[in-house]
Amino acid sequence: MKNKTVLITGSTSGIGLAIAKAFAAQGYNIVFNGLEADGATIAKSVADAAGVDYIFSPANMLDPAAIRALAAEALAKFGTVEVLINNAGIQFVSPLEDFPEAKWDAIIGINLSAAFHLTKAIWPSMKANKHGRVINIASAHGLVASEFKSAYVSAKHGLIGFTKTIALEGAPFGITANSICPGYVHTPIVDKQIPEQMKVHNMTQEEVVAKVFLDKQAIKKFNTVESIAQSALFLASEAAETITGIALPVDGGWTAQ
């Protein structure tokens, strides 16, 4: 994979960081993005450990101009971006009547609109190269719904629809587009949800994990960040060159029910 480049949003923590480590181990140049205060340090550590080139951008996924600048910086540095992984996401849990409108706008913006803006910015170079892989990190909530998550469920359903559309548009140009739909993965975003769900359901932490998070999964364990990273590696590989437009569940059997 030498001299290939992957751009991963939200790649300095959680699922995105695991994906970055997996691609770096395969020799990809990495375009990191994240809002963590130590994001630049994290990016350097991962790249140095794998001996790959990299850049880090703190671009805010709510800012279309910053997103376009991120794409331009990546293309100026590496010439091409063979793999684009739209991973950045946020979550908020609330009954509909209490759901803050600002939270709705932010969740739709980061989980859905950012993928549109960044893919649009990278798309012409992929078309010109007659090759590209777009991988969108959706969710099992892109396939099914849960109460109190109106914005997140809407955004992830929309992301899967966006993925299918660009899969059709990209097919004549050697570009594939696929979604990965994780079930619950033990990441900082889930750690944040646990107390929110405890409050909504009036449950203890143990009850929330068993009865809210893992209740719908046939396999009663959190998915790992590494399993999502390996799924992304496969979809980026030549072995997946005829796989496009899919929503791949990695969800412990949740959506099989």
Contacts in CASP RR format, 6 or more apart in sequence:
PFRMAT RR
TARGET T0000
AUTHOR 0000-0000-0000
METHOD contacts of the structure
MODEL  1
MKNKTVLITGSTSGIGLAIAKAFAAQGYNIVFNGLEADGATIAKSVADAA
GVDYIFSPANMLDPAAIRALAAEALAKFGTVEVLINNAGIQFVSPLEDFP
EAKWDAIIGINLSAAFHLTKAIWPSMKANKHGRVINIASAHGLVASEFKS
AYVSAKHGLIGFTKTIALEGAPFGITANSICPGYVHTPIVDKQIPEQMKV
HNMTQEEVVAKVFLDKQAIKKFNTVESIAQSALFLASEAAETITGIALPV
DGGWTAQ
1 23 0 8 1.000
1 26 0 8 1.000
1 27 0 8 1.000
1 28 0 8 1.000
2 27 0 8 1.000
3 29 0 8 1.000
4 27 0 8 1.000
4 28 0 8 1.000
4 29 0 8 1.000
4 82 0 8 1.000
4 83 0 8 1.000
5 28 0 8 1.000
5 29 0 8 1.000
5 30 0 8 1.000
5 31 0 8 1.000
5 74 0 8 1.000
5 78 0 8 1.000
5 79 0 8 1.000
5 80 0 8 1.000
5 81 0 8 1.000
5 82 0 8 1.000
5 83 0 8 1.000
6 20 0 8 1.000
6 23 0 8 1.000
6 28 0 8 1.000
6 29 0 8 1.000
6 30 0 8 1.000
6 31 0 8 1.000
6 81 0 8 1.000
6 82 0 8 1.000
6 83 0 8 1.000
6 84 0 8 1.000
6 85 0 8 1.000
6 236 0 8 1.000
7 31 0 8 1.000
7 33 0 8 1.000
7 70 0 8 1.000
7 71 0 8 1.000
7 74 0 8 1.000
7 81 0 8 1.000
7 83 0 8 1.000
7 84 0 8 1.000
7 85 0 8 1.000
7 118 0 8 1.000
7 122 0 8 1.000
8 16 0 8 1.000
8 19 0 8 1.000
8 20 0 8 1.000
8 23 0 8 1.000
8 30 0 8 1.000
8 31 0 8 1.000
8 32 0 8 1.000
8 33 0 8 1.000
8 85 0 8 1.000
8 87 0 8 1.000
9 33 0 8 1.000
9 34 0 8 1.000
9 61 0 8 1.000
9 85 0 8 1.000
9 86 0 8 1.000
9 87 0 8 1.000
9 88 0 8 1.000
9 114 0 8 1.000
9 118 0 8 1.000
10 16 0 8 1.000
10 17 0 8 1.000
10 33 0 8 1.000
10 34 0 8 1.000
10 35 0 8 1.000
10 61 0 8 1.000
10 87 0 8 1.000
10 88 0 8 1.000
10 89 0 8 1.000
11 17 0 8 1.000
11 19 0 8 1.000
11 20 0 8 1.000
11 30 0 8 1.000
11 32 0 8 1.000
11 33 0 8 1.000
11 34 0 8 1.000
11 43 0 8 1.000
11 85 0 8 1.000
11 87 0 8 1.000
12 20 0 8 1.000
12 32 0 8 1.000
12 33 0 8 1.000
12 34 0 8 1.000
12 36 0 8 1.000
12 38 0 8 1.000
12 39 0 8 1.000
12 42 0 8 1.000
12 43 0 8 1.000
12 56 0 8 1.000
13 34 0 8 1.000
13 36 0 8 1.000
13 42 0 8 1.000
13 187 0 8 1.000
13 188 0 8 1.000
14 185 0 8 1.000
14 187 0 8 1.000
14 188 0 8 1.000
14 189 0 8 1.000
14 225 0 8 1.000
15 87 0 8 1.000
15 137 0 8 1.000
15 182 0 8 1.000
15 185 0 8 1.000
15 187 0 8 1.000
15 225 0 8 1.000
15 228 0 8 1.000
15 229 0 8 1.000
16 85 0 8 1.000
16 87 0 8 1.000
16 137 0 8 1.000
16 225 0 8 1.000
16 229 0 8 1.000
17 42 0 8 1.000
17 46 0 8 1.000
17 225 0 8 1.000
18 225 0 8 1.000
18 226 0 8 1.000
18 228 0 8 1.000
18 229 0 8 1.000
19 85 0 8 1.000
19 87 0 8 1.000
19 225 0 8 1.000
19 228 0 8 1.000
19 229 0 8 1.000
19 232 0 8 1.000
20 30 0 8 1.000
20 32 0 8 1.000
20 43 0 8 1.000
20 46 0 8 1.000
21 46 0 8 1.000
21 50 0 8 1.000
21 229 0 8 1.000
22 226 0 8 1.000
22 229 0 8 1.000
22 230 0 8 1.000
22 232 0 8 1.000
22 233 0 8 1.000
23 30 0 8 1.000
23 83 0 8 1.000
23 229 0 8 1.000
23 232 0 8 1.000
23 233 0 8 1.000
23 236 0 8 1.000
24 30 0 8 1.000
24 46 0 8 1.000
24 47 0 8 1.000
24 49 0 8 1.000
24 50 0 8 1.000
24 51 0 8 1.000
24 52 0 8 1.000
24 54 0 8 1.000
25 50 0 8 1.000
26 233 0 8 1.000
27 50 0 8 1.000
27 51 0 8 1.000
27 52 0 8 1.000
28 52 0 8 1.000
28 83 0 8 1.000
29 52 0 8 1.000
29 53 0 8 1.000
29 54 0 8 1.000
29 78 0 8 1.000
30 43 0 8 1.000
30 46 0 8 1.000
30 47 0 8 1.000
30 52 0 8 1.000
30 53 0 8 1.000
30 54 0 8 1.000
31 54 0 8 1.000
31 55 0 8 1.000
31 57 0 8 1.000
31 70 0 8 1.000
31 73 0 8 1.000
31 74 0 8 1.000
31 77 0 8 1.000
31 78 0 8 1.000
31 81 0 8 1.000
32 39 0 8 1.000
32 42 0 8 1.000
32 43 0 8 1.000
32 46 0 8 1.000
32 47 0 8 1.000
32 54 0 8 1.000
32 55 0 8 1.000
32 56 0 8 1.000
32 57 0 8 1.000
33 56 0 8 1.000
33 57 0 8 1.000
33 58 0 8 1.000
33 59 0 8 1.000
33 61 0 8 1.000
33 70 0 8 1.000
33 88 0 8 1.000
34 56 0 8 1.000
34 57 0 8 1.000
34 58 0 8 1.000
34 59 0 8 1.000
34 88 0 8 1.000
35 58 0 8 1.000
35 60 0 8 1.000
36 42 0 8 1.000
39 56 0 8 1.000
39 58 0 8 1.000
40 56 0 8 1.000
40 58 0 8 1.000
43 54 0 8 1.000
43 55 0 8 1.000
43 56 0 8 1.000
44 54 0 8 1.000
44 56 0 8 1.000
46 54 0 8 1.000
47 53 0 8 1.000
47 54 0 8 1.000
53 78 0 8 1.000
55 73 0 8 1.000
55 74 0 8 1.000
55 77 0 8 1.000
57 69 0 8 1.000
57 70 0 8 1.000
57 73 0 8 1.000
57 74 0 8 1.000
59 66 0 8 1.000
59 67 0 8 1.000
59 69 0 8 1.000
59 70 0 8 1.000
60 66 0 8 1.000
61 67 0 8 1.000
61 88 0 8 1.000
61 89 0 8 1.000
61 109 0 8 1.000
61 110 0 8 1.000
61 114 0 8 1.000
62 106 0 8 1.000
62 109 0 8 1.000
62 110 0 8 1.000
62 114 0 8 1.000
64 113 0 8 1.000
64 117 0 8 1.000
67 114 0 8 1.000
67 117 0 8 1.000
67 118 0 8 1.000
67 121 0 8 1.000
68 117 0 8 1.000
68 121 0 8 1.000
70 118 0 8 1.000
70 121 0 8 1.000
71 81 0 8 1.000
71 118 0 8 1.000
71 121 0 8 1.000
71 122 0 8 1.000
72 121 0 8 1.000
74 81 0 8 1.000
74 122 0 8 1.000
75 81 0 8 1.000
75 122 0 8 1.000
75 125 0 8 1.000
79 125 0 8 1.000
80 125 0 8 1.000
80 129 0 8 1.000
81 122 0 8 1.000
81 125 0 8 1.000
81 126 0 8 1.000
82 129 0 8 1.000
82 131 0 8 1.000
82 132 0 8 1.000
82 133 0 8 1.000
82 236 0 8 1.000
83 132 0 8 1.000
83 133 0 8 1.000
83 134 0 8 1.000
83 135 0 8 1.000
83 236 0 8 1.000
84 118 0 8 1.000
84 119 0 8 1.000
84 122 0 8 1.000
84 126 0 8 1.000
84 132 0 8 1.000
84 133 0 8 1.000
84 134 0 8 1.000
84 135 0 8 1.000
85 134 0 8 1.000
85 135 0 8 1.000
85 136 0 8 1.000
85 137 0 8 1.000
85 232 0 8 1.000
86 114 0 8 1.000
86 115 0 8 1.000
86 118 0 8 1.000
86 119 0 8 1.000
86 134 0 8 1.000
86 135 0 8 1.000
86 136 0 8 1.000
86 137 0 8 1.000
86 159 0 8 1.000
87 137 0 8 1.000
88 110 0 8 1.000
88 111 0 8 1.000
88 114 0 8 1.000
89 107 0 8 1.000
89 110 0 8 1.000
89 111 0 8 1.000
89 189 0 8 1.000
90 106 0 8 1.000
90 107 0 8 1.000
90 110 0 8 1.000
90 111 0 8 1.000
90 189 0 8 1.000
91 107 0 8 1.000
91 149 0 8 1.000
91 152 0 8 1.000
91 189 0 8 1.000
91 192 0 8 1.000
91 193 0 8 1.000
92 99 0 8 1.000
92 100 0 8 1.000
92 103 0 8 1.000
92 107 0 8 1.000
92 151 0 8 1.000
92 152 0 8 1.000
92 196 0 8 1.000
93 148 0 8 1.000
93 149 0 8 1.000
93 193 0 8 1.000
93 196 0 8 1.000
93 197 0 8 1.000
93 200 0 8 1.000
94 100 0 8 1.000
94 103 0 8 1.000
94 148 0 8 1.000
94 200 0 8 1.000
95 147 0 8 1.000
95 148 0 8 1.000
95 200 0 8 1.000
96 148 0 8 1.000
96 150 0 8 1.000
99 150 0 8 1.000
99 151 0 8 1.000
103 151 0 8 1.000
104 150 0 8 1.000
104 151 0 8 1.000
107 151 0 8 1.000
107 152 0 8 1.000
107 155 0 8 1.000
108 151 0 8 1.000
108 154 0 8 1.000
108 155 0 8 1.000
109 155 0 8 1.000
111 152 0 8 1.000
111 155 0 8 1.000
111 156 0 8 1.000
111 159 0 8 1.000
112 155 0 8 1.000
112 156 0 8 1.000
112 158 0 8 1.000
112 159 0 8 1.000
112 162 0 8 1.000
115 136 0 8 1.000
115 159 0 8 1.000
115 162 0 8 1.000
116 162 0 8 1.000
119 134 0 8 1.000
119 162 0 8 1.000
119 166 0 8 1.000
123 166 0 8 1.000
123 175 0 8 1.000
126 132 0 8 1.000
126 134 0 8 1.000
126 170 0 8 1.000
126 173 0 8 1.000
126 175 0 8 1.000
127 170 0 8 1.000
127 173 0 8 1.000
127 175 0 8 1.000
130 173 0 8 1.000
130 174 0 8 1.000
131 173 0 8 1.000
131 174 0 8 1.000
131 175 0 8 1.000
132 174 0 8 1.000
132 175 0 8 1.000
132 176 0 8 1.000
133 175 0 8 1.000
133 176 0 8 1.000
133 177 0 8 1.000
133 235 0 8 1.000
133 236 0 8 1.000
133 240 0 8 1.000
134 163 0 8 1.000
134 166 0 8 1.000
134 175 0 8 1.000
134 176 0 8 1.000
134 177 0 8 1.000
134 178 0 8 1.000
135 177 0 8 1.000
135 178 0 8 1.000
135 179 0 8 1.000
135 180 0 8 1.000
135 232 0 8 1.000
135 235 0 8 1.000
135 236 0 8 1.000
136 159 0 8 1.000
136 160 0 8 1.000
136 162 0 8 1.000
136 163 0 8 1.000
136 177 0 8 1.000
136 178 0 8 1.000
136 179 0 8 1.000
136 180 0 8 1.000
137 179 0 8 1.000
137 180 0 8 1.000
137 182 0 8 1.000
137 228 0 8 1.000
137 232 0 8 1.000
138 156 0 8 1.000
138 159 0 8 1.000
138 160 0 8 1.000
138 163 0 8 1.000
138 179 0 8 1.000
138 180 0 8 1.000
138 181 0 8 1.000
138 247 0 8 1.000
139 152 0 8 1.000
139 156 0 8 1.000
139 181 0 8 1.000
139 182 0 8 1.000
139 183 0 8 1.000
140 181 0 8 1.000
140 182 0 8 1.000
140 183 0 8 1.000
140 249 0 8 1.000
140 251 0 8 1.000
140 254 0 8 1.000
140 255 0 8 1.000
141 149 0 8 1.000
141 152 0 8 1.000
141 153 0 8 1.000
141 156 0 8 1.000
141 157 0 8 1.000
142 153 0 8 1.000
142 156 0 8 1.000
142 157 0 8 1.000
142 158 0 8 1.000
142 159 0 8 1.000
142 160 0 8 1.000
142 181 0 8 1.000
142 247 0 8 1.000
143 157 0 8 1.000
143 160 0 8 1.000
143 181 0 8 1.000
143 247 0 8 1.000
143 249 0 8 1.000
143 255 0 8 1.000
144 254 0 8 1.000
144 255 0 8 1.000
145 153 0 8 1.000
146 153 0 8 1.000
146 216 0 8 1.000
148 200 0 8 1.000
156 181 0 8 1.000
159 179 0 8 1.000
160 179 0 8 1.000
160 181 0 8 1.000
160 247 0 8 1.000
163 177 0 8 1.000
163 178 0 8 1.000
163 179 0 8 1.000
163 245 0 8 1.000
163 247 0 8 1.000
164 177 0 8 1.000
164 245 0 8 1.000
166 175 0 8 1.000
166 177 0 8 1.000
167 176 0 8 1.000
167 177 0 8 1.000
167 178 0 8 1.000
167 244 0 8 1.000
167 245 0 8 1.000
168 245 0 8 1.000
169 175 0 8 1.000
170 176 0 8 1.000
170 177 0 8 1.000
170 244 0 8 1.000
171 244 0 8 1.000
174 241 0 8 1.000
176 235 0 8 1.000
176 240 0 8 1.000
176 241 0 8 1.000
176 243 0 8 1.000
176 244 0 8 1.000
176 245 0 8 1.000
177 244 0 8 1.000
177 245 0 8 1.000
178 235 0 8 1.000
178 240 0 8 1.000
178 243 0 8 1.000
178 244 0 8 1.000
178 245 0 8 1.000
178 246 0 8 1.000
178 247 0 8 1.000
178 248 0 8 1.000
179 245 0 8 1.000
179 246 0 8 1.000
179 247 0 8 1.000
179 248 0 8 1.000
180 228 0 8 1.000
180 231 0 8 1.000
180 232 0 8 1.000
180 235 0 8 1.000
180 247 0 8 1.000
180 248 0 8 1.000
180 250 0 8 1.000
181 247 0 8 1.000
181 248 0 8 1.000
181 249 0 8 1.000
181 250 0 8 1.000
181 251 0 8 1.000
181 255 0 8 1.000
182 223 0 8 1.000
182 228 0 8 1.000
182 250 0 8 1.000
182 251 0 8 1.000
183 217 0 8 1.000
183 223 0 8 1.000
183 249 0 8 1.000
183 250 0 8 1.000
183 251 0 8 1.000
183 252 0 8 1.000
183 254 0 8 1.000
184 190 0 8 1.000
184 213 0 8 1.000
184 214 0 8 1.000
184 217 0 8 1.000
184 222 0 8 1.000
184 223 0 8 1.000
185 222 0 8 1.000
185 223 0 8 1.000
185 224 0 8 1.000
185 225 0 8 1.000
185 228 0 8 1.000
186 222 0 8 1.000
186 224 0 8 1.000
186 225 0 8 1.000
187 225 0 8 1.000
190 213 0 8 1.000
190 222 0 8 1.000
194 205 0 8 1.000
194 208 0 8 1.000
194 209 0 8 1.000
194 213 0 8 1.000
195 205 0 8 1.000
197 203 0 8 1.000
197 208 0 8 1.000
197 212 0 8 1.000
197 213 0 8 1.000
198 204 0 8 1.000
198 205 0 8 1.000
198 208 0 8 1.000
201 207 0 8 1.000
201 208 0 8 1.000
201 211 0 8 1.000
201 212 0 8 1.000
203 211 0 8 1.000
203 212 0 8 1.000
210 220 0 8 1.000
213 222 0 8 1.000
214 220 0 8 1.000
214 221 0 8 1.000
214 222 0 8 1.000
216 254 0 8 1.000
216 257 0 8 1.000
217 251 0 8 1.000
217 252 0 8 1.000
217 253 0 8 1.000
217 254 0 8 1.000
218 252 0 8 1.000
218 253 0 8 1.000
218 254 0 8 1.000
218 256 0 8 1.000
218 257 0 8 1.000
219 252 0 8 1.000
219 253 0 8 1.000
223 250 0 8 1.000
223 251 0 8 1.000
223 252 0 8 1.000
227 250 0 8 1.000
228 250 0 8 1.000
231 248 0 8 1.000
231 250 0 8 1.000
234 240 0 8 1.000
235 243 0 8 1.000
235 248 0 8 1.000
249 255 0 8 1.000
249 256 0 8 1.000
END
